[in-house]
Amino acid sequence: MRKMLMRVFFAAVLAGAWFGAFSVRTLSVENSAPLPKAPLKQQATLLFVGDIMLSRNIEKLMAAKNDPHFPFLKVASTTVEADIAFGNLENPVSDRGVRSGSIYSFRAEQATTTEALIFAGFDVVSLANNHLWDYGRQAFIDTYELLEKNGIGAAGAGPNYEWAHRPVVRSVGETDVAFLAYTNLLPKFLGLASSTPASARYDDETLKADIAKAKEVADVVVVSLHWGDEYQTSHNVEQERVGKLAIDAGAKIVVGHHPHVVQEVEEYNDGLILYSLGNFVFDQNFSKDTRRGLVVEVKLIGDEIAAITRREVAFTKEFQTYFLEAAATAD
């Protein structure tokens, strides 16, 4: 309902909005074999964006403008149109906690962050990143609880190991899409089977097992990985190995974050690997590469990729995101 209201706001109501967050349809036939699922013909649009950081200078600008929508004003009409919009939330969301990270520690205020993400129409975000522990345990817990309370799926983190590794499922008509998210850039004590709270770490066997479980409840599996080398515009050998392993294990789309710059897009084995989408909302206009990001729209027909559209974004001096084709109207 939230996304439908936003589409009315932008006069862009589209057919096929998702219905229900975690519904899984089952068919039971007494004393008979399960009926095969009919081929899916449902069309769905998935939108993938880069790192979203609503702390530090971004938060100061929202306060100065008295507008939590400010970072997204030039792009929200696009993000809300997607059936499912996904990005990496690069900060805890809390009014509590004590700084536990480096001098580059983030924490965003609860009310404005929630309002901003809802305004922009985000359905699922990854919390599996190296900044989730920046303000310790309480802020970590506040973040996933607040998002889930407001209908935004929090992938890759939760109250325990099982929750952090669970698929977050969103549905578009008859097509169910599962999101998994991982990082190995947080302390290991957050990724243990006994961890409370927990963040999802990955190795080969964990990825394959989690993808197999996700495929039991969804038609399409998306794997988000916070990985790679910061500020490097080409992916590394390990990214390629792990990305292809995930596709071979049954994922349809692998989406990467963390380098803060755009890396390659690769079609592989009927799947898609987005090695890094760079920044989407961030206060990092210090180089040519950090001043650009990539948004990728994937159109599905059933469980197959029908079309891929890439759109480059850039940032104004006030770190407001805009699409480059609209540069003539940017500040």
C-alpha positions in Angstrom: 0.0 0.0 0.0 2.9 2.3 0.8 4.4 1.9 -2.6 1.0 2.3 -4.4 0.4 5.6 -2.6 3.8 6.8 -3.7 3.0 5.9 -7.3 -0.2 7.9 -7.1 1.9 10.8 -5.8 4.1 10.7 -8.9 1.2 10.0 -11.3 2.9 6.8 -12.2 0.6 3.9 -11.0 1.9 0.7 -12.6 0.1 -2.7 -12.8 1.7 -5.5 -10.9 2.6 -3.9 -7.5 3.7 -6.4 -5.0 1.1 -7.9 -2.7 2.2 -9.0 0.7 5.6 -9.2 2.1 6.4 -12.8 3.2 3.6 -14.9 1.7 4.5 -18.3 0.4 1.8 -20.1 -1.6 1.5 -23.9 -1.1 -0.8 -26.4 -2.7 -1.7 -29.6 -0.9 -3.5 -32.5 -2.6 -4.4 -35.4 -0.4 -3.1 -38.8 -1.4 -1.6 -37.5 -4.7 1.7 -36.2 -6.0 2.3 -32.4 -5.9 1.1 -30.7 -9.0 3.8 -29.1 -11.2 3.8 -25.3 -11.1 2.6 -23.7 -14.3 5.2 -21.7 -16.3 5.3 -18.1 -14.9 4.4 -15.3 -17.3 4.2 -12.5 -14.8 6.3 -9.5 -15.6 8.2 -7.8 -12.8 10.7 -4.9 -12.6 13.5 -5.0 -10.1 15.6 -1.9 -9.5 19.1 -2.2 -8.0 21.0 0.9 -6.6 24.3 1.4 -4.9 25.3 2.4 -1.4 22.8 4.6 0.5 24.4 6.5 3.4 22.0 9.0 5.2 24.4 10.0 8.0 27.2 12.6 8.2 26.8 15.4 5.7 23.7 13.9 4.1 21.9 14.0 7.5 23.1 17.6 8.1 21.7 18.7 4.7 18.3 17.0 5.4 18.1 18.9 8.7 19.2 22.2 7.1 16.6 21.8 4.3 14.0 20.6 6.9 13.3 17.9 4.3 14.1 14.2 4.8 13.2 13.6 1.1 15.9 15.9 -0.1 18.6 13.3 -1.2 16.0 11.4 -3.3 13.9 14.3 -4.8 15.4 14.0 -8.3 15.2 10.2 -8.5 12.3 9.0 -6.4 9.8 9.1 -9.4 12.0 6.2 -10.8 12.6 4.2 -7.7 9.0 4.2 -6.6 7.9 2.9 -10.1 9.9 -0.4 -9.7 7.9 -3.4 -8.4 10.8 -4.1 -6.0 13.6 -1.5 -5.3 16.8 -2.7 -3.5 19.9 -1.1 -2.2 22.6 -1.3 0.4 21.9 0.8 3.6 25.4 1.9 4.6 24.6 3.0 8.1 22.9 1.9 11.3 19.6 3.7 12.0 19.3 4.5 15.7 19.2 7.3 18.2 21.3 5.1 20.6 24.6 3.4 20.9 28.3 4.3 21.4 30.7 4.6 18.5 32.5 1.3 18.1 34.0 1.8 14.6 36.7 4.0 13.1 36.6 7.7 12.6 34.6 6.9 9.5 31.6 5.8 11.6 28.0 6.4 10.5 24.7 6.5 12.3 21.5 8.0 10.9 18.5 9.4 12.9 15.5 7.1 13.0 12.6 9.3 11.9 14.3 11.0 9.0 15.9 7.8 7.6 12.7 5.9 7.7 10.8 8.7 6.0 13.4 9.0 3.3 13.5 5.3 2.5 9.7 5.1 2.4 9.5 8.2 0.2 11.9 6.7 -2.2 10.0 3.4 -2.3 12.6 1.0 -1.1 11.2 -2.5 -0.5 14.4 -4.3 0.7 17.8 -3.2 1.8 21.0 -5.1 2.7 22.3 -4.5 6.2 25.2 -6.9 5.6 28.0 -4.3 5.4 31.0 -3.1 7.3 29.2 -0.1 9.0 26.4 -1.9 10.7 28.4 -2.2 13.9 29.6 1.4 13.9 27.6 2.2 17.0 27.5 -1.2 18.6 24.9 -3.7 19.6 22.0 -1.4 20.5 22.2 0.5 17.2 22.6 -2.7 15.3 19.3 -4.1 16.8 17.4 -0.8 16.4 18.2 -0.8 12.7 16.7 -4.1 11.6 13.8 -3.7 14.1 12.9 -0.3 12.7 13.1 -1.3 9.1 10.9 -4.4 9.6 8.4 -2.4 11.6 8.0 0.0 8.6 7.7 -2.7 6.0 11.2 -2.5 4.6 12.9 -5.9 4.4 16.2 -6.1 6.2 18.4 -8.7 4.5 21.6 -10.1 6.0 21.2 -9.2 9.7 18.8 -10.0 12.5 18.4 -11.2 16.1 20.3 -14.5 15.4 22.1 -16.5 12.8 19.1 -18.1 11.3 17.3 -14.8 10.9 20.4 -13.2 9.3 20.6 -16.0 6.7 16.8 -16.2 6.0 15.6 -15.1 2.5 13.6 -11.9 2.5 10.8 -12.6 0.0 8.8 -10.1 -1.9 6.1 -11.0 -4.5 5.0 -9.5 -7.7 1.8 -11.3 -8.8 2.7 -14.9 -9.0 6.5 -14.3 -9.0 8.3 -14.6 -5.6 11.7 -13.0 -5.3 14.1 -13.9 -2.5 16.9 -11.6 -1.3 20.0 -12.9 0.6 22.8 -10.5 1.8 26.3 -11.2 3.1 29.5 -9.5 4.1 32.8 -10.8 5.5 33.9 -7.3 6.4 32.4 -7.3 9.9 34.0 -8.9 13.0 33.7 -12.7 13.0 31.9 -12.7 16.3 28.8 -11.3 14.5 28.6 -14.2 12.1 28.7 -17.3 14.3 25.9 -19.8 14.7 25.6 -18.6 18.3 25.6 -14.8 17.5 22.9 -12.6 18.9 22.4 -10.3 17.1 24.0 -11.6 13.9 25.2 -10.6 10.5 25.4 -13.0 7.6 28.9 -14.0 6.6 29.6 -16.2 3.6 31.8 -19.1 2.4 31.2 -21.4 -0.5 29.1 -24.0 1.3 27.0 -21.4 3.2 26.1 -19.7 0.0 25.1 -22.9 -1.8 23.0 -24.1 1.1 21.3 -20.7 1.6 20.5 -20.3 -2.1 19.1 -23.9 -2.2 16.8 -23.0 0.7 15.7 -19.8 -0.9 14.8 -21.6 -4.1 12.4 -23.7 -2.1 10.3 -20.6 -1.4 10.9 -18.3 -4.3 11.2 -18.3 -8.1 14.1 -15.9 -8.3 17.0 -15.6 -5.9 19.0 -12.3 -5.6 22.3 -12.5 -3.6 23.8 -9.2 -2.3 27.5 -9.2 -1.5 29.4 -6.5 0.3 32.8 -7.2 -1.1 35.7 -6.1 -3.2 38.4 -3.4 -3.0 37.4 0.2 -2.3 37.8 2.7 -5.1 38.9 0.0 -7.6 36.9 0.2 -10.9 37.6 -3.4 -11.8 36.4 -6.4 -9.8 39.0 -8.8 -8.4 39.5 -12.5 -9.0 37.7 -13.5 -5.8 34.6 -11.5 -6.6 34.4 -13.2 -9.9 34.8 -16.7 -8.4 32.2 -16.1 -5.7 29.8 -14.3 -8.0 29.8 -17.1 -10.5 29.6 -19.7 -7.8 26.4 -18.1 -6.6 24.9 -18.1 -10.1 25.9 -21.7 -10.6 24.2 -22.6 -7.3 20.9 -21.2 -8.5 20.9 -17.4 -7.9 19.6 -15.3 -10.8 21.2 -12.0 -9.8 24.3 -11.1 -7.8 24.6 -7.5 -6.8 27.7 -6.0 -5.2 28.5 -3.0 -3.0 31.4 -1.5 -1.0 33.9 -0.3 -3.5 32.0 3.1 -3.8 32.8 3.1 -7.5 31.2 1.4 -10.4 32.6 -2.0 -11.5 31.6 -4.3 -14.4 28.2 -5.8 -15.2 28.5 -9.4 -16.4 25.9 -11.7 -17.9 26.8 -15.3 -16.9 25.0 -18.6 -17.2 21.6 -17.0 -17.7 22.2 -14.8 -14.7 23.6 -11.4 -14.0 26.5 -10.2 -11.8 26.6 -6.5 -10.8 30.1 -6.4 -9.3 29.7 -2.9 -7.8 27.0 -0.2 -8.3 29.1 2.5 -6.6 27.3 5.1 -4.6 23.6 6.1 -4.8 23.4 8.5 -1.9 26.7 9.4 -0.3 28.9 12.5 0.5 31.9 11.3 -1.4 32.3 13.8 -4.3 36.1 13.7 -3.9 37.0 12.0 -7.2 35.6 11.4 -10.7 34.7 7.8 -9.9 33.0 8.4 -6.6 30.9 11.1 -8.2 29.2 8.5 -10.4 26.9 5.5 -9.6 25.0 3.0 -11.5 21.3 2.0 -11.3 20.3 -1.2 -13.0 16.7 -2.1 -13.9 16.1 -5.8 -14.5 12.8 -6.9 -16.1 11.7 -10.4 -15.4 9.2 -12.5 -17.2 8.5 -15.2 -14.7 11.8 -16.5 -13.4 13.9 -15.4 -16.5 15.6 -12.1 -17.2 14.0 -10.4 -20.2 15.8 -7.1 -20.3 18.5 -5.1 -18.5 18.7 -1.3 -18.4 21.6 0.6 -17.0 21.3 4.3 -15.9 24.2 6.3 -14.6 23.7 8.7 -11.7 25.7 11.6 -10.4 25.5 14.0 -7.4 25.1 17.7 -7.1 27.4 19.8 -4.8 24.8 19.2 -2.1 25.0 15.4 -2.7 21.6 15.2 -4.3 21.4 12.2 -6.6 20.2 12.7 -10.3 20.2 10.7 -13.5 22.9 11.9 -15.9 20.5 12.2 -18.8 18.7 14.9 -16.7 22.0 16.8 -16.1 20.7 19.9 -17.9 18.2 20.4 -15.1 20.6 19.5 -12.2 21.8 22.1 -9.8 
